């Protein structure tokens, strides 16, 4: 990240929900799918286009289901087809309350990238 | 002339009258001692009349899924058989010597399931005063006289010390669980705090019920969560149960288009596990999740439970599903003599566990 890059900011507890919910919209309120569609994917796309950074603040919530985070971040590659490298260059994760979540999210992105690349290779 | 009352005719008439009079007097059933002295046939007692038509299901003496899982799981199986055959049930609790909070969710959920199907459900009180109070504090007896219609959400709450709140829902309700944890933090730490790992566990368990309780159908079964606030020990106990098919039945019944189809075969080929107790240990350690190649991103709920335990968000984790009992915190996994059609998870939050300020 360059020092001159401007930042967009998403604080999940304030901008989305205090109690993030399940993976999919059909499973319950405040899902990872809803968060990705309505908030994260548009913000990441805009950040890539305008060469900004989206700062995603995970702190202040009641707690995250694993599936919520996987769907929100892994889904950027799997469903929204945003390239892995572009995402890494456009996001910055803040998780002071649960530092392990940050690594987990980068791992979700990496796994989604690898598995989707494998799928693409097997189809071609 | 011979006096009339000394004639045989009068004597016979007098005897008939006396017998009729005796029958009339005994007709109202009077004191039982009088009936016996007259040599009457013993009639059924009031108590057995009350239970007439009910199937008696005896609760185990130690009524605790944690301490006596085999017997309680067999008891749940009997209740399920009655529900399936629409037989009205009388649960015999009077012989119970020890009852734990985790058993309350079993009783409350069974009661609601019977009543919502319009099947009579009744219980007697435990003889032991402490157990009777525990059951009363849960609001069980108050709810016993209520009627329940089939619906998606049930909230059975009761105020007071050591109170228990019980909730039944079909979808994932992260807002409900966050509210429950807000109240729990007051009991444990005396102030509002956030238990991030407990919220993770609850959301994942609700989601598992939504997705896997009934093969090929979503959101079919309720999950039941019972929360006991122990204000003397600053401890909150969580008991989560669903009456789906259970973890191993669910894995074994996946269709070809499901992400878990064939997963058991791959797991067996890779790990050569001997029974489902060993399989559960592998699942909790994330090995099943690693074997899924297609929808690789699913199946993280159970491994997440173990991670939250390791990160000390809660303690004393127990899991029961189908024939497997696991005291996960002690790394004890074993096969039981009876099988639970469903999944039960228990843990505790104490001041020694991790939380973050609100």
Interface residues (C-beta under 8 A of the other chain):
Chain A: X17 X18 X19 X20 X21 X22 X23 X26 X27 X28 X29 X30 X61 X62 X63 X64 X65 X66 X67 X68 X70 X71 X74 X78 X97 X98 X100 X108 X111 X112 X115
Chain B: X171 X172 X173 X174 X175 X177 X178 X181 X194 X195 X196 X197 X198 X199 X200 X203 X204 X206 X207 X210 X211 X218 X219 X293 X296 X297 X298 X300 X301 X304 X311 X356
